[in-house]
Amino acid sequence: PVMHVFAPQVDKTQQTSSNVESFNWHNIFSAIVSASFLSCNKFLCLIGIYFFNMAGEAIGGSKEPCKVESSSEEEASSTEESSESDIDYSTSSQSNLLPKYLRGIVFPYHGEFYQTRCFHPNLIAQLMSEGFLPIALPGVLLPKLHQQRCAIRIPENLHVSKSTRKKANRFHISVNEDFMGVVKGCHAQHGGQCWLYKPLVEAFLCMNKQDVDVRIFDKRGHPTPGSCTVRLYSIEVWNTKTGALAGGELGYTVGHIYTSLTGFSKEDSAGSVQLAALGRMLCRNGFKLWDLGMDMDYKQHLGGSNIPRNDYVKEVREVRESLSHIVLPVEQGRVCARTVIDKVQTPNGESAKSPNSQNNNASAKHGNDNKGPTTRKKAKISEPRKKNTTS
């Protein structure tokens, strides 16, 4: 089972008889690398890495997909002596930003991207726990370490417009109810630009079904007694009248940080309602930082601001172990999005009315503007009804 999940996906129609045997060996040693993450056997890991790269070269890859040259031997030696906490993530070279225990498995690519042919859930979770955001190309995993991360400090900086609150009556929200439905929705909306390729979807599905516990390594690349839990979620938005899936997103959590990966919207306002309800849900369950990835206008209107790479990675490492218990409510089923937005509840059980949101014209649909029809405004429970309505 480990090899089945960990094995890179290769187009068998293009595979010749000369590389079939190499590909099988590639799978076997990929499994050894994966097993080393679980057993923390450094010798086993080194053997797996060596043959993994050799097998990759035999099927058309290279031992090091991208070679990064150091400016001098002194720079390399000083890097060995410096701790990870001393690294300046804003100026250091790509190779220096990569944790030592991942070198040889993950390689620098270009800009903010790294690359590897390994798609095992444990490796992906390990990258997430180090601050990388994993995306993909066909056959290649591309972990990204942003120089600037757009994120929202919640609950204080989360903005929900009055128009979004009104439109929320038309939708229900759920967690982990239809993972593949969200994946298909992303494929349909983003088409050829969607980076959810089959091996990455398979890894995400495994992580969605089972939380992944990963080891924490010290600055020298040695395993420590500590560990953290990485959880991958699907968030769904449903049309209340028809029951159809109207939008959703994939995301994951490390400590008190929730990271949005990608999403879609099939109906007007479904995207903005989904983000508003998700933001309130994160607040209610004790999350403090909502990571939205690269900067975009609608994220700024939602309350996001750019966080330097140094600060983001530092926070990830500070909270990944001590706050691994924070989770989203998977068991609650479908809940009215308006109810989720209006009710703010702290983790200790205290309830409070949602604060008044600032008016803004931003639409929170994933990458598009939404202007849906307004809906009939219901009377608030805390206020006297202005006219008779049917319950």
Disulfide bonds with the S-S distance in Angstrom:
none
